[in-house]
Each structure stands twice: as structure tokens, then as C-alpha cells.
């Protein structure tokens, strides 16, 4: 292919059908030889597309088109298992014959009259004959709404046709949400009278492989599971689990455990178990372990609020501010006891070993933070990351490790989950630091990544000493604003880097469903 003088802005698609088909075969061979399974992140897809370009000595302008086709190859097997009625075909209005088209447009898109003067009618007819939904819209207007449909039971897979510019904007939504999507680029730019490889689109529409595994490819169950997990923590469902809660301490503990919170940790445990095993029902052992993980988390929050002297959490008074420190300590201890009792009832000593090891690490991390708060001093980023690894990561690590143990996933999968938990936990805490520094609420000074960045960046030791004398971080805004902005920008980039590390840690997983689940969970937890 002679691409020596290719204009990057104009020519981004191989110019002839023969060249496009040859490139598709080359990409398919590359993907098959890589042993990779979907989903892959945009960064990973970009790197792989550049490998092909370098090896085949192609023009870099083809990178976007190659990424799209590579993503198609990765998802092709999973896509082929998804029933027609759970797919949607998205077509751009620009495929119509602008001179002859008499179709009307409403809020749902183009209402094709099936006149046969463009490829839209034949593609829609083929898709609808298979039982597939179709939508003809302007550009990418439907992409964000489509992601909302995904996981709702209405849409489980997407076939999208569009120009590379439109795909570039909608592609991240589909990749980040791990949607099994087959994207086909138009063969030319422009807002009207475009064309596409119709036979290629029709082949994708038609492909379907009936298999007993097909029904396990839905994320709908996981969305319903989130609701089910929340139901576990309704007070009336805890009678048999927590036992007698008639005394004051037990009643407060029950209310706190059943109160506000996103419950990511029990959800992680239950959903990862389902993804590994393919089970549609949660065994009682898994449920008890998940509730125990949340009991540990809620206990740590009570103790954290006491140690930080916080009066509010979730926008409501903390246990210590309502009942006093002695009662709050006792309630936290009660929840720790409940957690270990529930794990012991699962009949697996390994559960207790994993939880107790994480408990000790968390206490060490909290101790490092408390030691610093007692005697504030200049920080470096390595010290702060270590505190995050000890204080925030263990709760995610326990949930994921227990899920693998319950599912008998093996040591390799356990190691992957631990690596994923580390990156996820650090990213989570970095974002929490940013929220503290960017919110209007006064937050007590503690060792944070933003503060560490300021300490490393600032050469004025006197200013650092004054900053360390602040009772809360609101006072930082009265000092060097440029310094604070640089710190926030650095921590923002670090959070994104750790998020990417979390996704990269999943590369060697061969369980497509587990990867899909964790891609979506990563995006939601780090939103």
C-alpha cells in the first residue's frame, strides 16, 4: 500500500475495498496470534495498532481505523453469541441519498421510507428481519444514551457505522463500558452521500452462534445484583444474620451497617464470584462473606471518624458525634466481631486468615496517618502512596480475594485480583484527596497526595511550615494558588495513571465476562 504521501487529516481509511479487506485479514491474524481477549483499554488498543503500523511500515494516519478493526476482532466471538434481539444497529443519516431522500426525522432519528435509493434501507431490513433494533441518527447523538441502555436488558451489543471522527468520539464510551461493539468506519469523510462496505456490515449483522454459553454473556444480572446487595442491608433482612439486636449497642450497629454507603466491597465480592463461576444465584456462604466485608468497612469508618474527630459522614452526624466516643468505639468493635463471626460461619478458615491479615495492614496504614497528624512534617509522594496501600487497598483486596476463593479461581487469578485491587484502591484514594481539596467543606489536614505534591514542588520551607500549621485544608487556598493548581493537576494525572494500571492488570485474564465486569466497575468506582 503506497501511503508515503498520505494526508493524515484526509486519508484515514485504506482507499480501496481490496486494501481494506487485506488489512482486516492482517489485523485478524495479529489478534489471533496475540492470545488477548476483550475488553482492552484505549491505551492498549493504541499501542497494539502502532505495533502493526511499525511492523507493516504503514502510515500512522491509519492508527484510528486499525484500532476500530482490532476491537472488532477482539469482540467478534463474544458478539457472535449474543442473540439478534439484544443487539442494535446504528447507522448515520449521511448514508442516505441526499438528492432523493424524502424520509422524515423525529426525536428517535431518520424514519426511512425504504425507497431503495441508498444502503440504509437494505441494512435496516436485514437487521430487522433478524429481530435486531435499528436507529438512523445524526453523528453520535445516540452514543451516550446507548451506553445507558446497555446493561438494562434492552441492548447487549452494538453494530455502529460512522465516520472515523464520529467513531473517535463515541468509541471511548463503548470501550470504557466494555460494550461488545462492532464499529465500521465510513469509507470517506463528509456529512452527506457517504458510503460503507455494505457486504461487510451485512456479514456482521448475520453472524450468530447458538451456544449454551450465550446466556452467560449478559451484564444485566450484575445490574440487578447491585439492587439485590442493597436489599441484603435492609434492617428487616438482618434479623437472622445479626442475631439479637435489642440492646442499644447492637441496635446502633445494625442501623449503621444498614445505613448509607455505596456498598462497592460486597458488590465486588458477589459479582466477581458470579463472573468467575457463571452462577446465577449467590450461595449463602458468599452472601455472608460479602456482609462481613461491609461490616469490617463500616467498623473502620466509625473508628476513622473518632480518630479524625469528624462530626459528619454521608452528610449526617457520625456515631461519635451522636453517642460519644466510648459508645462509638464499642459499636465499631461490635461490627468487627460480627464480621469475624460471619466469616467463621462460612466454614473456611482461609476467609478468617485473609480478613485478619488485611485488618492488620489497615491498622498499620491508619497508624502511619495518625502518627503524621500528631506531628505534621513535610511529605513525599512515596510516603503517601504507602499509606494508601496500607489503609485503602486492603478493603478492596479482601473482597476480591474472598470472591476468588469462593469461586475456586486459583492462585493466578488471586494474584491478578490483588494487583488490580492495589491500583484501584490507590486511584480511589487519590480521587478522594482531590475531592477534599476541591470541595467547599472544611476537611482536617492529613497526609494527602496533594499535600505531598506541594511539599515536593515548593522550595519555600517557611511556606511549607505555615501550611503544616493549618487545622484544615481550606487554608491552603489562601497561599500560593498556582502551587495548589499544579499539585491538583499532578494528582489528577496520577489518578488516571493508576486507573490505567488497574485496567492493565487485567490483560492476562482469559475470562471475558470477568474482564467486562471489572472494566465497568472500575469506571463506576472511579467516576
C-alpha positions as CSV (number, residue, x, y, z in Angstrom):
1,X,0.0,0.0,0.0
2,X,1.6,3.3,-1.1
3,X,0.8,5.7,1.7
4,X,4.0,7.7,1.6
5,X,2.2,11.0,0.8
6,X,-1.0,10.3,2.7
7,X,-2.5,13.4,4.3
8,X,-3.2,12.5,7.9
9,X,-6.3,14.7,8.2
10,X,-8.0,13.5,5.0
11,X,-7.0,9.9,4.4
12,X,-7.5,7.7,7.4
13,X,-9.2,4.7,5.8
14,X,-7.5,2.4,3.3
15,X,-8.7,3.8,-0.1
16,X,-9.9,0.6,-1.8
17,X,-12.1,-2.3,-0.8
18,X,-9.3,-4.8,-1.7
19,X,-6.9,-2.9,0.6
20,X,-9.4,-2.7,3.4
21,X,-10.1,-6.4,3.2
22,X,-6.4,-7.3,3.1
23,X,-5.9,-5.1,6.2
24,X,-8.8,-6.8,8.0
25,X,-7.2,-10.2,7.4
26,X,-3.9,-8.9,8.6
27,X,-5.4,-7.5,11.8
28,X,-7.4,-10.7,12.4
29,X,-4.2,-12.8,12.2
30,X,-2.4,-10.4,14.6
31,X,-5.2,-10.6,17.1
32,X,-5.5,-14.3,16.9
33,X,-1.7,-14.7,17.5
34,X,-1.7,-12.3,20.4
35,X,-3.9,-14.5,22.6
36,X,-5.7,-11.4,24.0
37,X,-9.3,-11.4,25.0
38,X,-11.6,-8.3,25.3
39,X,-12.0,-5.8,26.7
40,X,-8.8,-3.8,26.1
41,X,-8.4,-0.2,27.1
42,X,-8.0,2.6,24.6
43,X,-4.3,2.9,25.6
44,X,-3.7,-0.8,25.0
45,X,-5.5,-0.7,21.6
46,X,-3.5,2.4,20.6
47,X,-0.2,0.6,21.4
48,X,-1.2,-2.5,19.5
49,X,-2.3,-0.6,16.5
50,X,1.2,1.1,16.4
51,X,2.8,-2.3,16.6
52,X,1.0,-3.3,13.4
53,X,1.9,0.0,11.8
54,X,5.6,-0.3,12.7
55,X,5.8,-3.9,11.6
56,X,4.0,-3.4,8.3
57,X,5.5,0.0,7.7
58,X,2.1,1.6,7.4
59,X,1.2,5.3,7.7
60,X,0.4,6.4,11.2
61,X,-2.8,8.0,9.9
62,X,-4.3,4.5,9.8
63,X,-4.0,4.0,13.5
64,X,-7.6,5.0,14.3
65,X,-9.0,2.7,11.6
66,X,-6.8,-0.2,12.7
67,X,-7.9,0.3,16.4
68,X,-11.5,0.1,15.4
69,X,-11.0,-3.1,13.3
70,X,-8.8,-4.6,16.0
71,X,-11.5,-4.0,18.6
72,X,-14.0,-5.8,16.2
73,X,-11.7,-8.8,16.0
74,X,-11.4,-9.0,19.8
75,X,-15.1,-8.8,20.4
76,X,-16.2,-11.0,17.4
77,X,-16.5,-14.3,19.3
78,X,-18.4,-12.7,22.2
79,X,-20.6,-10.7,19.8
80,X,-21.5,-13.8,17.8
81,X,-23.1,-15.4,20.9
82,X,-25.4,-12.5,21.6
83,X,-29.0,-13.0,20.3
84,X,-30.2,-10.7,17.5
85,X,-32.9,-9.2,19.6
86,X,-30.4,-8.0,22.1
87,X,-28.4,-6.1,19.5
88,X,-28.8,-2.7,18.0
89,X,-27.7,-1.4,14.6
90,X,-26.7,2.3,14.5
91,X,-26.5,3.9,11.0
92,X,-25.6,7.5,10.2
93,X,-28.0,9.7,8.3
94,X,-25.2,10.7,5.9
95,X,-25.5,7.3,4.2
96,X,-28.8,8.5,2.6
97,X,-29.1,9.8,-0.9
98,X,-29.4,13.5,-0.1
99,X,-30.9,14.4,-3.5
100,X,-33.6,11.7,-3.5
101,X,-34.3,11.1,0.2
102,X,-37.8,12.0,1.4
103,X,-37.5,10.5,4.8
104,X,-38.6,12.5,7.9
105,X,-36.6,12.9,11.1
106,X,-38.1,12.8,14.5
107,X,-36.6,12.7,18.0
108,X,-35.7,9.0,17.5
109,X,-33.9,9.5,14.2
110,X,-34.5,9.1,10.5
111,X,-37.7,7.4,9.5
112,X,-36.6,5.5,6.4
113,X,-39.2,5.1,3.7
114,X,-37.3,2.0,2.3
115,X,-37.2,3.5,-1.2
116,X,-34.0,1.5,-2.0
117,X,-32.0,4.5,-3.2
118,X,-29.3,4.1,-0.6
119,X,-27.8,1.3,1.6
120,X,-29.8,2.4,4.7
121,X,-33.0,0.6,3.6
122,X,-31.3,-2.8,2.8
123,X,-29.2,-2.7,6.0
124,X,-32.3,-1.9,8.2
125,X,-34.4,-4.5,6.5
126,X,-31.7,-7.2,7.0
127,X,-31.2,-6.2,10.7
128,X,-34.9,-6.0,11.5
129,X,-35.6,-9.3,9.7
130,X,-33.2,-10.9,12.2
131,X,-35.1,-9.3,15.1
132,X,-32.5,-6.5,15.7
133,X,-33.3,-2.9,16.7
134,X,-32.1,-0.2,14.3
135,X,-31.6,3.5,14.6
136,X,-30.6,6.1,12.0
137,X,-29.3,9.3,13.6
138,X,-27.1,12.3,13.2
139,X,-23.5,11.6,14.1
140,X,-23.0,10.3,17.6
141,X,-26.1,11.8,19.3
142,X,-27.3,8.4,20.4
143,X,-24.0,7.1,21.8
144,X,-24.3,8.3,25.4
145,X,-27.9,7.2,25.7
146,X,-27.0,3.8,24.2
147,X,-24.5,3.2,27.0
148,X,-27.3,3.8,29.5
149,X,-29.4,1.2,27.6
150,X,-26.5,-1.3,27.9
151,X,-27.0,-3.4,30.9
152,X,-30.6,-2.5,31.2
153,X,-31.7,-5.7,29.4
154,X,-32.6,-3.7,26.2
155,X,-29.2,-3.8,24.5
156,X,-26.3,-6.1,25.0
157,X,-24.3,-5.5,21.8
158,X,-23.9,-2.7,19.2
159,X,-23.1,-2.5,15.5
160,X,-22.2,1.1,14.8
161,X,-21.5,2.7,11.4
162,X,-19.9,6.2,11.2
163,X,-17.1,8.3,10.0
164,X,-13.8,8.0,12.0
165,X,-14.4,11.4,13.5
166,X,-17.7,10.3,14.9
167,X,-16.3,6.9,16.0
168,X,-13.5,8.6,17.7
169,X,-16.0,10.4,20.0
170,X,-18.3,7.5,20.6
171,X,-15.6,4.8,20.8
172,X,-14.4,5.7,24.3
173,X,-17.9,5.3,25.7
174,X,-18.2,1.8,24.3
175,X,-14.6,0.8,25.2
176,X,-14.7,2.2,28.8
177,X,-18.1,0.4,29.4
178,X,-16.8,-2.8,27.9
179,X,-19.7,-3.0,25.4
180,X,-19.3,-5.8,22.8
181,X,-19.3,-3.4,19.8
182,X,-18.6,-3.9,16.1
183,X,-17.7,-0.5,14.6
184,X,-17.5,0.1,10.8
185,X,-15.9,3.2,9.5
186,X,-17.4,5.0,6.5
187,X,-15.1,5.0,3.5
188,X,-15.0,8.7,3.1
189,X,-15.5,11.9,5.2
190,X,-18.4,14.2,4.8
191,X,-21.8,14.9,6.1
192,X,-23.8,13.6,3.2
193,X,-23.7,11.0,0.5
194,X,-21.2,8.8,2.2
195,X,-20.7,5.0,1.7
196,X,-19.7,2.0,3.6
197,X,-18.6,-1.6,2.9
198,X,-22.2,-2.9,2.8
199,X,-21.3,-6.5,2.4
200,X,-19.0,-6.3,5.5
201,X,-21.8,-4.7,7.5
202,X,-24.3,-7.4,6.4
203,X,-21.8,-10.2,7.4
204,X,-21.6,-8.7,10.9
205,X,-25.4,-8.4,11.1
206,X,-25.9,-12.0,10.2
207,X,-23.3,-13.6,12.4
208,X,-24.7,-15.6,15.3
209,X,-23.5,-18.8,17.0
210,X,-26.0,-20.5,19.2
211,X,-24.3,-21.9,22.3
212,X,-25.1,-22.9,25.8
213,X,-22.7,-20.1,27.0
214,X,-24.7,-17.4,25.3
215,X,-26.9,-16.6,28.2
216,X,-23.9,-16.0,30.5
217,X,-22.8,-13.0,28.4
218,X,-25.3,-10.6,29.9
219,X,-24.3,-7.9,32.3
220,X,-28.0,-7.4,33.2
221,X,-27.6,-9.8,36.1
222,X,-24.9,-7.7,37.6
223,X,-27.0,-4.6,37.5
224,X,-29.8,-6.5,39.2
225,X,-27.2,-7.8,41.7
226,X,-26.4,-4.3,42.8
227,X,-30.0,-3.8,43.8
228,X,-30.0,-7.3,45.5
229,X,-26.9,-6.4,47.5
230,X,-28.6,-3.2,48.7
231,X,-31.6,-5.3,49.7
232,X,-29.4,-7.5,51.9
233,X,-28.7,-4.5,54.1
234,X,-32.4,-3.7,54.7
235,X,-32.9,-3.8,58.5
236,X,-35.7,-6.3,58.4
237,X,-33.4,-8.8,56.5
238,X,-30.8,-8.8,59.3
239,X,-32.8,-10.5,62.0
240,X,-31.3,-13.9,61.4
241,X,-27.9,-12.7,60.3
242,X,-27.0,-10.3,63.2
243,X,-29.0,-12.2,65.8
244,X,-30.4,-10.3,68.8
245,X,-30.1,-6.6,68.3
246,X,-32.4,-5.5,71.1
247,X,-29.6,-4.0,73.2
248,X,-28.5,-0.4,72.5
249,X,-25.1,-1.2,71.0
250,X,-26.4,-3.8,68.7
251,X,-29.2,-1.6,67.5
252,X,-26.8,1.2,66.7
253,X,-24.5,-1.2,64.9
254,X,-27.4,-2.6,62.8
255,X,-28.6,0.9,61.9
256,X,-25.1,2.0,60.8
257,X,-24.5,-1.2,58.8
258,X,-27.8,-0.8,57.1
259,X,-27.4,3.0,56.6
260,X,-25.9,5.0,53.7
261,X,-23.0,3.8,51.6
262,X,-22.3,2.6,48.1
263,X,-21.5,-1.0,49.2
264,X,-18.9,-1.5,46.5
265,X,-17.0,-4.1,48.5
266,X,-19.8,-6.6,49.0
267,X,-20.9,-6.0,45.4
268,X,-17.4,-6.7,44.2
269,X,-17.3,-10.0,46.1
270,X,-20.7,-11.2,44.8
271,X,-20.3,-10.0,41.2
272,X,-16.8,-11.3,40.8
273,X,-17.9,-14.7,42.1
274,X,-20.8,-14.7,39.6
275,X,-18.5,-13.8,36.7
276,X,-15.9,-16.5,37.5
277,X,-18.4,-19.3,38.1
278,X,-21.3,-18.3,35.8
279,X,-23.7,-18.9,38.7
280,X,-26.9,-17.0,38.6
281,X,-27.6,-17.4,42.3
282,X,-25.5,-16.3,45.2
283,X,-24.8,-19.1,47.7
284,X,-25.3,-18.3,51.4
285,X,-21.6,-18.6,52.1
286,X,-20.8,-15.8,49.5
287,X,-23.6,-13.6,50.9
288,X,-22.3,-14.0,54.5
289,X,-18.7,-13.2,53.4
290,X,-20.0,-10.1,51.5
291,X,-21.9,-8.9,54.5
292,X,-18.8,-9.5,56.7
293,X,-16.7,-7.4,54.3
294,X,-19.1,-4.5,54.6
295,X,-19.2,-4.9,58.4
296,X,-15.4,-4.5,58.5
297,X,-15.6,-1.5,56.3
298,X,-18.3,0.2,58.3
299,X,-16.4,-0.5,61.6
300,X,-13.3,1.1,60.1
301,X,-15.3,4.2,59.2
302,X,-16.5,4.6,62.8
303,X,-13.0,4.3,64.2
304,X,-11.7,6.6,61.4
305,X,-14.3,9.3,62.4
306,X,-13.3,9.0,66.0
307,X,-9.6,9.3,65.3
308,X,-10.2,12.2,62.9
309,X,-12.7,13.9,65.2
310,X,-15.2,14.1,62.3
311,X,-18.8,15.1,63.1
312,X,-20.4,14.2,59.7
313,X,-20.3,11.3,57.2
314,X,-22.6,10.9,54.3
315,X,-23.9,14.3,55.2
316,X,-25.2,13.0,58.6
317,X,-23.9,13.1,62.2
318,X,-21.2,10.4,62.8
319,X,-21.7,7.8,65.5
320,X,-19.2,9.5,67.8
321,X,-20.9,12.9,67.4
322,X,-24.3,11.4,68.2
323,X,-23.5,9.0,71.1
324,X,-20.0,10.0,72.2
325,X,-16.6,8.3,71.7
326,X,-16.9,5.4,74.1
327,X,-20.1,4.1,72.6
328,X,-18.8,4.7,69.1
329,X,-15.7,2.6,69.9
330,X,-17.8,-0.1,71.2
331,X,-20.1,-0.1,68.2
332,X,-17.1,-0.4,65.9
333,X,-15.8,-3.3,67.9
334,X,-19.2,-4.9,67.7
335,X,-19.2,-4.8,63.9
336,X,-15.7,-6.2,63.8
337,X,-16.9,-9.1,65.9
338,X,-19.9,-9.6,63.7
339,X,-17.6,-9.7,60.6
340,X,-15.4,-12.4,62.0
341,X,-18.3,-14.4,63.3
342,X,-20.0,-14.3,59.8
343,X,-16.7,-15.5,58.2
344,X,-16.4,-18.3,60.7
345,X,-19.9,-19.4,59.9
346,X,-18.8,-19.9,56.3
347,X,-16.7,-22.8,57.5
348,X,-13.5,-21.7,55.7
349,X,-10.5,-20.8,57.9
350,X,-8.8,-19.2,54.9
351,X,-11.5,-16.5,55.0
352,X,-10.5,-15.5,58.5
353,X,-6.8,-15.6,57.6
354,X,-7.3,-13.3,54.6
355,X,-9.5,-10.8,56.6
356,X,-7.3,-10.7,59.7
357,X,-4.1,-10.1,57.5
358,X,-5.9,-7.2,55.8
359,X,-7.1,-5.9,59.1
360,X,-3.5,-5.7,60.4
361,X,-2.3,-3.9,57.3
362,X,-5.2,-1.4,57.6
363,X,-4.3,-0.7,61.2
364,X,-0.7,-0.1,60.2
365,X,-1.7,2.3,57.5
366,X,-4.1,4.1,59.8
367,X,-1.2,4.3,62.4
368,X,1.1,5.9,59.9
369,X,-1.5,8.6,59.2
370,X,-2.2,9.2,62.9
371,X,1.5,9.4,63.6
372,X,1.8,12.1,61.0
373,X,-1.3,14.0,62.2
374,X,0.2,14.1,65.7
375,X,3.5,15.5,64.4
376,X,3.0,17.0,60.8
377,X,6.1,17.3,58.7
378,X,6.9,17.7,55.0
379,X,5.8,14.6,53.0
380,X,6.9,13.0,49.8
381,X,4.7,11.1,47.4
382,X,6.1,7.7,48.1
383,X,5.1,8.0,51.8
384,X,1.6,8.9,50.9
385,X,1.2,6.1,48.4
386,X,2.4,3.7,51.1
387,X,-0.3,4.9,53.5
388,X,-2.9,4.5,50.7
389,X,-1.7,0.9,50.0
390,X,-2.0,0.0,53.7
391,X,-5.2,2.0,54.6
392,X,-7.4,1.9,51.5
393,X,-6.3,-1.0,49.4
394,X,-7.0,-3.9,51.9
395,X,-10.8,-3.5,51.9
396,X,-10.9,-3.9,48.1
397,X,-8.3,-6.7,48.2
398,X,-10.2,-8.7,50.8
399,X,-13.5,-8.5,48.8
400,X,-11.8,-9.7,45.6
401,X,-9.6,-12.3,47.2
402,X,-12.6,-13.9,49.0
403,X,-14.5,-13.9,45.7
404,X,-11.8,-15.9,44.0
405,X,-11.6,-18.3,47.0
406,X,-15.3,-18.8,46.9
407,X,-15.2,-19.4,43.2
408,X,-12.1,-21.6,43.3
409,X,-10.5,-19.4,40.8
410,X,-6.9,-20.4,41.6
411,X,-3.7,-18.7,42.7
412,X,-3.0,-16.9,39.4
413,X,-6.4,-15.2,39.4
414,X,-6.0,-14.3,43.1
415,X,-2.6,-12.6,42.2
416,X,-4.3,-10.7,39.4
417,X,-7.1,-9.5,41.7
418,X,-4.6,-8.4,44.3
419,X,-2.6,-6.3,41.7
420,X,-5.9,-4.9,40.4
421,X,-7.0,-4.0,44.0
422,X,-3.8,-2.1,44.6
423,X,-4.2,0.1,41.6
424,X,-7.9,0.6,42.1
425,X,-7.5,1.4,45.8
426,X,-4.7,4.0,45.2
427,X,-6.7,5.6,42.4
428,X,-9.8,5.7,44.6
429,X,-7.9,7.5,47.4
430,X,-6.2,9.9,45.0
431,X,-9.7,11.0,43.8
432,X,-10.8,11.3,47.4
433,X,-7.9,13.6,48.1
434,X,-8.9,15.7,45.1
435,X,-12.5,15.9,46.3
436,X,-11.3,17.2,49.7
437,X,-9.2,19.9,48.2
438,X,-11.8,21.0,45.6
439,X,-14.8,20.9,47.9
440,X,-16.2,23.8,49.9
441,X,-16.3,21.7,53.1
442,X,-13.5,22.1,55.6
443,X,-11.5,18.9,55.9
444,X,-8.9,18.3,58.6
445,X,-5.3,18.3,57.5
446,X,-4.0,14.8,56.9
447,X,-1.3,13.2,54.7
448,X,-2.6,13.5,51.2
449,X,-1.2,13.3,47.7
450,X,-2.0,16.9,47.1
451,X,0.0,18.0,50.2
452,X,2.9,15.7,49.2
453,X,3.0,17.2,45.7
454,X,3.1,20.7,47.3
455,X,5.9,19.7,49.6
456,X,8.0,18.3,46.7
457,X,7.3,21.3,44.5
458,X,7.7,24.2,46.9
459,X,11.2,25.4,47.6
460,X,10.0,27.8,50.3
461,X,10.5,25.9,53.6
462,X,8.8,28.7,55.6
463,X,5.6,28.4,53.5
464,X,5.6,24.6,54.0
465,X,5.9,25.2,57.7
466,X,2.9,27.6,57.7
467,X,0.9,25.1,55.6
468,X,1.5,22.4,58.1
469,X,0.2,24.6,60.9
470,X,-3.2,24.8,59.2
471,X,-6.0,22.9,61.0
472,X,-7.8,22.1,57.8
473,X,-7.1,22.3,54.1
474,X,-9.3,25.3,53.4
475,X,-6.4,27.4,54.5
476,X,-4.3,26.2,51.5
477,X,-6.4,28.3,49.1
478,X,-5.0,31.5,50.8
479,X,-1.4,30.6,49.9
480,X,0.1,30.1,46.5
481,X,-2.8,29.3,44.2
482,X,-0.5,28.3,41.3
483,X,1.3,25.8,43.5
484,X,-2.0,24.3,44.6
485,X,-3.2,24.1,41.0
486,X,0.0,22.3,39.9
487,X,-0.5,19.8,42.7
488,X,-4.1,19.2,41.8
489,X,-3.1,18.7,38.1
490,X,-0.4,16.2,39.1
491,X,-2.6,14.2,41.4
492,X,-5.4,14.2,38.7
493,X,-2.8,12.7,36.3
494,X,-1.7,10.2,38.9
495,X,-5.3,9.0,39.5
496,X,-5.7,8.5,35.7
497,X,-2.4,6.6,35.6
498,X,-3.4,4.3,38.5
499,X,-6.8,3.7,36.8
500,X,-5.0,2.6,33.7
501,X,-2.8,0.4,35.8
502,X,-5.9,-1.3,37.2
503,X,-7.1,-2.0,33.7
504,X,-3.7,-3.1,32.5
505,X,-3.5,-5.6,35.4
506,X,-6.4,-7.5,33.8
507,X,-4.7,-8.0,30.5
508,X,-3.8,-11.7,31.1
509,X,-7.3,-12.7,32.3
510,X,-8.9,-15.1,29.9
511,X,-12.4,-14.8,31.4
512,X,-14.1,-12.3,29.1
513,X,-17.1,-11.9,31.4
514,X,-14.9,-11.1,34.4
515,X,-12.9,-8.5,32.4
516,X,-16.1,-6.9,31.2
517,X,-17.4,-6.7,34.7
518,X,-14.2,-5.2,36.2
519,X,-13.9,-2.6,33.3
520,X,-17.3,-1.3,34.1
521,X,-16.8,-1.5,37.9
522,X,-13.5,0.5,37.5
523,X,-15.3,3.2,35.6
524,X,-18.1,3.4,38.2
525,X,-16.0,3.3,41.3
526,X,-13.6,5.9,39.9
527,X,-16.2,8.1,38.4
